[in-house]
Amino acid sequence: LGLEVVGNHQGTDPASGARVEPGATLRVWLSTGPERFAVPRLAGLTEDAAGKALSRFDLTPGTVSERYSDTVPDGTVISQGTPAGTGVPRGTTVDYVLSQGREPVTLPDLTGRQATDARAILKQLGLRARVVEDTSQSVPRGEVISQSPGASDVLRGDTIRLVVSRGPRLIAVPNVRGLRQDAAQRRLEDAG
C-alpha cells in the first residue's frame, strides 16, 4: 500500500474498515491539534479595547489586576500574562495589568526644615524639588521659607517648589564719615 499523509483534520480515504486492492494508495489525515489563535498585543490599550481585541481572536479576559505607573496613563494596559503572538486554543483566558496612573503620596509640611533634608524627603517620596532662594529676616539661611503646593496629597513624580532662605538681606552701609549727626542718621535710615 502507498501512504499519503495530509494535515488539518482526522480521517482516512478510503474510510476505516473498507477493503482495498494491493498497491492502492491510502490517504491519511492527521490532526494538527486544536485551532490556535495568536494572542494580540494588549499593552497601551484601554480595558474596553483589550477586551474587544481578545474577543476578535476567540479569547477572553482573565484576571485583570491594577498597579500604579509613573509612565502608563490611568486605565491603560501595562502588561499581559501571555506574551503577544503566542498561539493558544479558542477560549483561552489572558490575564493583564491595568494602570492606575501615578501613585498619590502625602506631601508633608517642609517649612522650617533644612533644604537638604527637605530635598531628601521629596526624593524618598518620588517627588522632584525646584529650589529658589529668597532673603528672610526671620528664617535662618538654608531653611525652607515656603513650599508650593503646601502639605497635601500630590502624585508621585510631581515637582514641588521650595523657597529657601538666603538669610537676612544684606545692606551696604553708606559712608557717613564727615557728615553731621542728623545728616548721617538720615542717610543710614534711608539705606534701611
C-alpha positions as CSV (number, residue, x, y, z in Angstrom):
1,L,0.0,0.0,0.0
2,G,1.1,3.5,-0.7
3,L,0.6,6.1,2.1
4,E,-0.1,9.8,1.6
5,V,-0.2,11.9,4.9
6,V,-2.3,15.1,4.8
7,G,-2.7,17.6,7.7
8,N,-5.6,19.7,9.1
9,H,-8.3,17.1,10.0
10,Q,-8.6,13.5,11.0
11,G,-9.6,10.6,8.9
12,T,-8.7,8.2,6.1
13,D,-9.6,7.7,2.4
14,P,-10.9,5.1,1.9
15,A,-12.7,5.1,5.3
16,S,-11.8,2.8,8.1
17,G,-12.9,-0.8,7.5
18,A,-13.0,-0.5,3.7
19,R,-11.3,-3.2,1.5
20,V,-8.6,-2.0,-0.9
21,E,-6.6,-3.7,-3.6
22,P,-2.9,-4.4,-3.0
23,G,-0.8,-1.4,-4.1
24,A,-3.6,1.1,-3.6
25,T,-2.8,4.5,-2.1
26,L,-4.3,5.2,1.3
27,R,-4.7,8.8,2.3
28,V,-4.4,9.6,6.0
29,W,-5.4,12.9,7.5
30,L,-3.6,13.7,10.8
31,S,-4.9,16.2,13.3
32,T,-2.7,19.3,13.9
33,G,-4.5,19.7,17.3
34,P,-7.0,22.3,18.3
35,E,-7.1,25.5,16.3
36,R,-4.6,28.1,17.7
37,F,-5.1,31.8,17.9
38,A,-2.3,34.4,18.3
39,V,-2.6,36.4,21.4
40,P,-2.9,40.1,20.4
41,R,-0.7,42.8,21.9
42,L,-2.6,44.5,24.7
43,A,-0.1,46.9,26.1
44,G,-1.2,50.5,25.5
45,L,-4.9,49.6,25.0
46,T,-7.8,50.6,27.3
47,E,-9.6,47.9,29.2
48,D,-12.5,48.0,26.8
49,A,-10.2,47.9,23.7
50,A,-8.2,45.0,25.3
51,G,-11.5,43.0,25.8
52,K,-12.5,43.6,22.1
53,A,-9.1,42.7,20.8
54,L,-9.2,39.4,22.7
55,S,-12.8,38.6,21.6
56,R,-11.8,39.1,17.9
57,F,-9.5,36.1,18.3
58,D,-12.0,34.0,20.4
59,L,-10.0,34.7,23.6
60,T,-11.4,36.1,26.9
61,P,-10.0,38.4,29.5
62,G,-8.7,36.6,32.6
63,T,-7.7,38.2,35.8
64,V,-7.4,41.9,35.5
65,S,-5.2,43.4,38.2
66,E,-4.2,47.0,38.8
67,R,-0.9,48.7,39.5
68,Y,0.3,52.3,39.8
69,S,2.5,53.5,37.0
70,D,4.6,56.7,36.5
71,T,4.6,56.2,32.7
72,V,1.4,54.5,31.7
73,P,-1.8,56.5,31.8
74,D,-4.7,55.5,34.1
75,G,-6.9,52.8,32.6
76,T,-4.4,51.6,30.1
77,V,-2.9,48.1,29.9
78,I,0.7,47.9,31.3
79,S,1.5,44.2,30.6
80,Q,-0.1,40.9,29.9
81,G,0.4,37.4,31.3
82,T,0.5,35.5,27.9
83,P,3.0,37.2,25.5
84,A,1.6,38.7,22.3
85,G,1.9,36.4,19.4
86,T,1.7,33.2,21.5
87,G,-0.6,30.6,19.8
88,V,-3.4,29.5,22.2
89,P,-6.6,27.4,21.8
90,R,-10.0,29.1,21.4
91,G,-11.5,30.4,24.7
92,T,-8.1,30.8,26.5
93,T,-8.2,33.5,29.2
94,V,-5.5,36.1,29.0
95,D,-4.5,38.0,32.3
96,Y,-3.3,41.6,32.1
97,V,-2.4,44.5,34.3
98,L,-4.1,47.9,34.1
99,S,-2.5,51.2,35.1
100,Q,-4.0,53.2,38.0
101,G,-1.9,56.2,36.8
102,R,0.6,57.9,39.1
103,E,0.5,56.9,42.8
104,P,-0.8,59.5,45.2
105,V,1.5,60.5,48.0
106,T,1.0,62.7,51.0
107,L,3.3,65.8,51.0
108,P,4.3,66.9,54.5
109,D,4.9,70.5,55.6
110,L,8.6,71.1,54.9
111,T,8.7,74.7,56.1
112,G,11.5,75.3,58.7
113,R,13.5,72.3,57.6
114,Q,17.0,72.4,56.2
115,A,16.8,72.5,52.4
116,T,19.0,69.4,52.1
117,D,16.6,67.4,54.4
118,A,13.5,68.7,52.5
119,R,15.1,67.6,49.2
120,A,15.9,64.1,50.6
121,I,12.3,63.7,51.9
122,L,10.9,64.7,48.4
123,K,13.2,62.2,46.7
124,Q,12.2,59.4,49.1
125,L,8.5,60.2,48.2
126,G,9.2,60.0,44.5
127,L,8.8,63.8,44.1
128,R,11.1,66.4,42.5
129,A,12.3,69.6,44.0
130,R,12.6,73.0,42.3
131,V,14.5,75.3,44.7
132,V,14.5,79.0,44.6
133,E,16.2,81.3,47.1
134,D,15.0,84.4,48.8
135,T,16.0,86.6,51.7
136,S,14.3,86.4,55.0
137,Q,14.7,88.4,58.2
138,S,13.2,85.6,60.3
139,V,14.1,82.3,58.7
140,P,17.8,81.2,59.0
141,R,19.9,80.7,56.0
142,G,19.4,77.2,54.3
143,E,15.9,76.6,55.8
144,V,12.7,76.3,53.8
145,I,10.6,79.5,53.9
146,S,7.6,78.1,52.0
147,Q,6.6,75.4,49.6
148,S,4.1,75.1,46.7
149,P,1.9,73.2,46.9
150,G,1.6,73.1,50.7
151,A,1.1,69.9,52.7
152,S,-1.4,67.9,50.7
153,D,-1.9,64.8,48.5
154,V,0.1,65.0,45.3
155,L,1.1,62.5,42.7
156,R,4.4,60.7,42.5
157,G,6.6,62.5,40.1
158,D,5.2,65.9,40.8
159,T,7.6,68.9,41.2
160,I,7.4,70.8,44.5
161,R,8.6,74.4,44.6
162,L,10.7,75.1,47.7
163,V,11.7,78.7,48.7
164,V,14.9,78.5,50.7
165,S,16.2,81.3,52.9
166,R,19.4,83.2,52.0
167,G,19.3,84.7,55.4
168,P,18.6,88.4,56.0
169,R,19.0,90.9,53.2
170,L,22.5,92.5,53.4
171,I,22.7,96.2,53.1
172,A,25.7,98.2,52.1
173,V,26.4,100.7,54.9
174,P,26.7,104.1,53.3
175,N,29.8,106.2,54.1
176,V,28.8,108.9,56.7
177,R,32.2,110.0,57.6
178,G,32.4,113.7,57.8
179,L,28.6,114.3,58.0
180,R,26.8,115.9,60.9
181,Q,24.9,113.6,63.1
182,D,21.4,114.4,61.8
183,A,22.6,114.1,58.1
184,A,24.4,110.8,58.9
185,Q,21.4,109.4,60.7
186,R,19.1,110.3,57.8
187,R,21.4,108.6,55.3
188,L,21.6,105.5,57.4
189,E,17.8,105.3,57.8
190,D,17.3,105.8,54.1
191,A,19.6,102.9,53.4
192,G,17.5,100.7,55.7
